């Protein structure tokens, strides 16, 4: 084909690519908002559902029910496995629609049991990371982290909207309105305007790989664990488990901060954490494709436990407590999500295309197990020692992450996804 015929095709692709990025930013806004919006009203929810318990006991029991709800995350693995079976587009539209509907149901929760059931549904849909597969399968190999973090930067708008809505709404149920209004129409836009990813279409057109794609679940797993980089994938699963354990800070950190600061102060801390996420995603996007994934993993795994220590020490100060805790929370948020997205990118870069959705699902499953176990263990620790001790114990596991990355993981910068076996 001549160059003058290729140019219109290239222009058409880049025009669609820009549109895809634009829509995926809204997907990430929705995902970020639904992931974190209820976390800033934990103290309100626990006090409504456990009005007769002391604060430590109330948040302890609340963590147990949230742990039950996080079992919904285990079905995220099913979503990502189906992404290998029926395609990325359908599953992306399905999970976006689900976030909107689940938020609508949560709005009607009138007790902790109903709340847990509907929160279970919400966990089923968010954090599927189908959009991450879209980005990684459509982006040039030398700009994969850049475009991933571009979407994440746009998605931080969802985090910045949380304290805004928290100031506006009358009670915690109002935090669900934005997700309801955005999720349902966005799913329709994706369903009717998106294309299937080019990498998925490649394996669909290859008859030998089509047969591979139709294999039963057990054989799909064997594809992953017989690959040349299976040991690295196992290490990524362990790291994902550790990251999940530390999600307890994200889930119930507001309750910990509300004991020492006013609601306005907590909203300000949440706002700063959102800004820190933007800075972190810019740093990650600009440097991960240049200096590599591993270097940033080292940095983030050191920053996180130091940040948690700063928060725990800061709340006990008589002067400068708010400033110190805000700085600690900002760096904790930056490093936590930075490491989480880096591990997601590295997982995608070592999994064969025909099993990529399944592999990402396994990684998400490992993280989900960590979240559930972390909440249960934290509930026990909190009841006896308080949240501060729980946060510190789990954060120290990031030191283990540092040495796992150092010892076992290879650099994945610039890997061609089509060449992975």
C-alpha positions in Angstrom: 0.0 0.0 0.0 1.4 3.4 -0.9 2.2 6.1 1.6 -0.5 8.4 0.5 -3.1 5.7 1.1 -1.7 4.9 4.5 -1.8 8.5 5.8 -5.7 8.8 5.9 -5.8 5.4 7.7 -3.2 6.6 10.3 -5.1 9.9 10.8 -8.3 8.0 11.3 -6.6 5.7 13.9 -5.1 8.6 15.8 -8.4 10.4 15.7 -10.2 7.4 17.2 -7.3 6.8 19.7 -7.7 10.4 21.0 -11.5 9.8 21.4 -10.8 6.5 23.1 -8.5 8.2 25.6 -11.0 10.9 26.2 -13.8 8.4 27.0 -11.5 6.2 29.1 -10.7 9.3 31.3 -14.4 9.5 32.2 -14.4 5.7 32.9 -11.5 6.3 35.3 -13.2 9.3 36.8 -16.2 7.0 37.6 -13.9 4.2 38.8 -11.9 6.5 41.1 -15.1 8.2 42.4 -16.9 4.9 43.2 -13.8 3.4 44.7 -13.2 6.2 47.1 -16.4 8.2 47.6 -17.8 6.1 50.4 -14.4 6.0 52.1 -14.7 9.7 53.2 -18.0 9.0 55.0 -17.0 5.9 56.9 -17.5 7.6 60.3 -21.0 8.7 59.3 -22.0 5.2 58.0 -20.6 3.3 61.0 -22.2 5.7 63.5 -25.6 5.3 61.7 -25.5 1.5 61.6 -23.8 1.0 65.0 -25.1 3.9 67.1 -24.7 2.2 70.5 -21.1 1.1 70.2 -17.9 2.9 71.3 -15.9 4.3 68.3 -13.2 1.6 68.3 -15.9 -1.1 68.5 -18.0 0.5 65.8 -15.2 0.8 63.2 -14.0 -2.7 64.1 -17.4 -4.2 63.3 -17.8 -2.0 60.3 -14.5 -3.4 58.9 -16.0 -7.0 59.2 -19.0 -6.1 57.1 -16.8 -4.3 54.5 -14.6 -7.4 54.4 -17.7 -9.4 53.5 -18.6 -6.9 50.8 -15.1 -7.2 49.3 -15.8 -10.8 48.4 -17.5 -9.1 45.4 -14.0 -8.2 44.2 -13.3 -11.9 43.7 -15.8 -12.0 40.9 -13.8 -9.2 39.2 -11.7 -12.1 38.1 -14.7 -13.5 36.2 -15.1 -10.2 34.4 -11.5 -10.2 33.3 -11.6 -13.8 32.3 -14.7 -13.0 30.2 -12.7 -10.2 28.6 -10.7 -13.0 27.0 -13.8 -14.9 25.9 -16.2 -12.2 24.6 -13.9 -9.2 24.1 -12.8 -6.1 25.9 -15.5 -3.8 24.7 -18.5 -5.6 26.0 -17.0 -6.1 29.4 -15.9 -2.5 29.7 -19.5 -1.3 28.9 -20.9 -3.9 31.3 -18.7 -2.9 34.3 -19.3 0.8 33.8 -23.1 0.2 33.7 -22.7 -1.9 36.9 -21.0 0.9 38.8 -23.9 3.2 38.1 -26.6 0.6 39.0 -24.8 -0.6 42.2 -24.4 3.0 43.4 -28.2 3.5 42.9 -28.9 0.5 45.1 -26.5 1.6 47.8 -28.5 4.9 48.0 -31.5 2.9 49.4 -29.5 1.0 52.1 -31.2 1.4 55.4 -29.2 -1.0 57.6 -25.7 -2.6 57.6 -26.9 -5.9 56.0 -28.5 -4.2 53.0 -25.6 -1.8 52.7 -23.2 -4.8 52.7 -25.1 -6.6 49.9 -25.2 -3.5 47.6 -21.5 -2.7 48.4 -20.8 -6.3 47.4 -22.3 -5.5 44.0 -20.3 -2.3 43.6 -17.1 -4.2 44.4 -18.0 -6.7 41.7 -17.9 -4.0 39.1 -15.2 -1.5 40.0 -11.5 -2.2 39.8 -12.0 -4.5 36.8 -9.2 -2.5 35.0 -10.6 -3.4 31.6 -9.6 0.1 30.5 -6.0 -0.7 31.4 -6.1 -3.6 29.0 -7.5 -1.2 26.3 -4.7 1.3 26.8 -1.9 -1.3 26.9 -3.2 -3.1 23.8 -3.6 0.0 21.7 -0.6 2.1 22.8 2.9 2.0 21.2 5.2 0.0 23.5 7.4 3.1 24.2 4.4 5.1 25.4 2.4 2.5 27.3 3.0 3.9 30.8 2.6 7.5 29.5 -0.9 6.9 28.1 -1.9 4.8 31.1 -1.0 7.5 33.5 -2.6 10.2 31.3 -5.9 8.4 31.8 -5.1 8.1 35.5 -4.4 11.9 35.8 -7.7 12.6 34.2 -9.4 10.1 36.4 -8.1 11.9 39.5 -10.9 14.4 38.8 -13.1 11.8 40.4 -11.0 12.0 43.6 -11.1 15.8 43.6 -14.9 15.8 43.3 -15.3 13.7 46.4 -14.6 16.5 49.0 -16.7 18.9 46.9 -19.7 16.6 47.0 -19.0 15.8 50.6 -19.5 19.6 51.4 -22.7 19.7 49.4 -24.7 16.6 50.2 -26.8 16.4 53.3 -25.9 12.8 54.3 -23.6 10.0 53.1 -26.2 8.6 50.6 -25.8 11.8 48.5 -22.3 10.6 47.7 -23.8 8.0 45.3 -25.6 10.5 43.0 -22.6 11.4 40.8 -21.8 7.7 40.0 -25.5 7.1 39.1 -25.7 10.1 36.8 -22.4 9.3 35.0 -22.2 5.5 34.9 -25.3 4.5 33.0 -25.1 6.9 30.0 -21.3 6.3 29.8 -21.8 2.6 29.4 -24.1 3.3 26.4 -21.5 5.5 24.8 -18.9 2.8 25.1 -21.2 0.1 23.8 -22.2 2.0 20.7 -19.1 4.0 19.8 -16.0 1.9 20.9 -14.1 -0.6 18.8 -12.6 -3.8 20.0 -8.9 -3.6 20.7 -6.5 -4.3 17.8 -4.6 -7.0 19.8 -7.8 -8.9 20.6 -8.9 -8.7 17.0 -5.5 -10.2 16.0 -5.9 -13.3 18.1 -9.5 -13.6 17.0 -8.4 -13.6 13.3 -5.7 -16.2 14.0 -7.4 -19.6 13.8 -4.9 -21.3 16.0 -5.3 -18.7 18.7 -9.1 -18.7 18.4 -8.9 -22.3 19.4 -6.6 -21.4 22.3 -9.1 -18.7 23.4 -11.9 -21.3 23.5 -10.0 -23.5 25.9 -11.6 -24.2 29.2 -10.6 -22.1 32.2 -8.0 -24.6 33.4 -6.1 -24.6 30.1 -6.2 -20.8 30.0 -4.5 -20.8 33.4 -1.9 -23.3 32.1 -1.0 -20.9 29.3 0.0 -18.3 31.9 1.9 -20.6 34.3 3.7 -22.4 31.4 5.0 -19.1 30.0 8.6 -18.2 30.2 7.9 -15.5 32.8 5.6 -17.5 35.2 7.9 -16.9 38.2 7.7 -13.2 37.8 3.9 -13.4 37.5 3.8 -15.3 40.8 5.9 -12.6 42.5 3.4 -10.0 41.1 0.6 -11.9 42.7 2.4 -11.8 46.1 3.0 -8.1 45.7 -0.6 -7.6 44.8 -1.6 -9.4 48.0 0.6 -7.1 50.0 -0.8 -4.0 48.3 -4.3 -5.3 49.0 -3.5 -5.7 52.7 -2.6 -2.0 52.9 -5.9 -0.9 51.3 -7.2 -0.8 54.8 -5.7 2.7 55.1 -7.7 3.8 52.0 -10.9 2.2 53.2 -11.1 3.4 56.8 -8.4 6.1 57.0 -11.2 8.8 57.2 -12.4 7.4 60.5 -8.9 7.5 61.9 -8.4 11.1 60.8 -11.9 12.2 62.0 -10.9 11.4 65.6 -8.3 14.2 65.5 -9.5 16.7 62.9 -12.7 18.4 61.9 -14.7 17.3 58.8 -13.4 20.4 56.9 -9.9 19.4 57.7 -10.4 15.8 56.6 -11.9 17.1 53.3 -8.9 19.3 52.8 -6.6 16.3 53.4 -8.6 14.3 50.8 -8.3 17.1 48.4 -4.5 17.3 48.8 -4.3 13.5 48.4 -6.1 13.9 45.1 -3.6 16.5 43.9 -0.8 14.2 45.1 -2.2 11.5 42.9 -2.1 13.8 39.9 1.5 14.6 40.6 2.3 11.0 41.1 0.7 9.9 37.9 2.6 12.6 36.0 5.8 11.4 37.5 5.0 7.8 36.8 3.9 8.5 33.2 6.9 10.7 32.5 9.6 8.4 34.0 8.3 4.8 33.8 9.0 4.5 30.1 12.4 6.2 30.5 14.0 4.9 33.7 11.9 1.7 33.9 9.2 0.2 36.1 11.5 -1.3 38.7 13.2 1.9 39.7 9.8 3.5 40.5 8.7 0.4 42.4 11.7 0.8 44.7 10.9 4.4 45.3 7.2 3.9 46.0 7.8 0.8 48.3 10.1 3.0 50.5 7.9 6.1 50.6 4.7 4.4 51.6 5.7 3.0 55.1 7.5 6.3 55.9 4.4 8.2 55.0 2.2 6.1 57.2 4.6 6.6 60.1 4.4 10.3 59.5 0.6 10.2 59.7 0.6 8.1 62.9 3.1 10.4 64.6 1.5 13.5 63.3 -1.9 13.0 64.8 -0.4 13.0 68.3 1.3 16.4 68.0 0.0 19.4 69.7 1.2 21.8 67.0 1.6 21.3 63.3 -0.4 18.1 63.3 -2.6 19.0 60.4 0.4 20.0 58.2 2.4 16.9 59.0 -0.6 14.5 58.5 -1.5 16.2 55.2 2.0 15.7 53.9 2.1 12.1 55.1 -1.3 11.3 53.6 -0.3 12.9 50.3 2.8 10.8 49.9 1.0 7.7 51.1 -1.7 8.1 48.4 0.9 8.9 45.8 3.1 5.9 46.5 0.2 3.4 47.1 -1.5 4.1 43.8 1.8 4.6 42.0 2.9 1.1 43.0 -0.5 -0.4 42.3 -0.6 0.9 38.7 3.0 0.0 38.0 2.4 -3.6 39.1 -0.7 -3.7 36.8 1.4 -2.5 33.9 4.1 -5.0 34.6 1.6 -7.8 34.8 0.2 -6.9 31.4 3.7 -6.9 30.0 4.5 -10.5 30.9 1.2 -12.2 30.2 0.4 -13.8 26.8 -2.2 -11.9 24.9 -4.8 -14.7 24.7 -4.7 -15.0 28.5 -4.1 -11.3 29.4 -7.6 -10.7 30.8 -7.4 -13.9 32.9 -3.9 -12.9 34.2 -5.0 -9.5 35.2 -8.0 -11.1 36.9 -5.7 -13.3 38.9 -3.7 -10.2 40.0 -6.9 -8.5 41.0 -8.0 -11.6 42.8 -4.8 -11.7 44.8 -5.2 -8.0 45.7 -8.9 -8.7 46.7 -7.8 -11.5 49.0 -5.4 -9.1 50.6 -8.1 -6.5 51.1 -10.5 -9.0 52.7 -7.8 -10.5 55.0 -6.4 -7.0 55.8 -9.9 -5.8 56.9 -10.4 -8.9 59.1 -7.0 -8.7 60.7 -7.3 -4.9 61.1 -10.7 -5.4 62.8 -9.0 -7.5 65.4 -6.1 -5.2 65.8 -8.3 -2.1 65.9 -10.6 -3.5 68.6 -7.6 -4.1 70.9 -4.9 -1.6 69.8 -6.6 1.0 67.5 -6.2 1.8 63.8 -2.8 3.4 64.1 -1.1 0.1 65.0 -3.0 -1.7 62.2 -1.8 0.8 59.6 1.9 0.6 60.8 2.0 -3.2 60.8 0.7 -3.6 57.2 2.8 -0.7 55.8 6.0 -2.4 56.9 5.2 -5.2 54.4 6.2 -2.7 51.6 9.8 -3.4 52.6 9.2 -7.0 51.5 7.9 -5.6 48.2 11.2 -3.7 47.7 13.2 -6.9 48.0 10.8 -9.0 45.9 11.1 -6.5 43.0 14.9 -6.4 43.4 15.4 -10.1 43.5 12.8 -11.6 41.2 11.3 -9.1 38.7 12.9 -8.2 35.3 12.4 -4.8 33.7 9.4 -4.8 31.3 10.0 -1.3 29.7 9.4 -1.4 26.0 8.2 -5.0 25.8 6.2 -5.8 22.6 3.0 -7.4 23.8 2.6 -9.4 20.6 5.9 -11.2 21.4 5.1 -12.4 24.8 4.9 -16.2 25.2 
